[in-house]
Amino acid sequence: MTKKKRRIGSSFDDFLKEDGIYEEVTARAIKRVIARQLDALMRDQGVTKTALAKRMRTSRAQLDRLLDPKNESVTLATLTRAARAVGRRLHMELV
């Protein structure tokens, strides 16, 4: 017979919600994932930061902010341009 493991206590999401920081933490995690995905796509395609900034019609400094997982001051327009510059599209939804 196999024993089922029961969870004790609440989930981590519940903990974050109780502290009132769930949305903030989730948004930060999404930004980090997007930054890592963009960085990986750049490496896969052999695109430099300078070249990607040119494709996006933006500055290298703005691109550095976008690629910085800790920097949360990125607009949807910038994310959309970055996605397009690496041949992808940005997909977001409310759930």
Secondary structure, DSSP 8 states (H G I E B T S, - for coil): --------S--HHHHHHHHT-HHHHHHHHHHHHHHHHHHHHHHHHT--HHHHHHHHTS-HHHHHHHH-TT-----HHHHHHHHHHTT--------
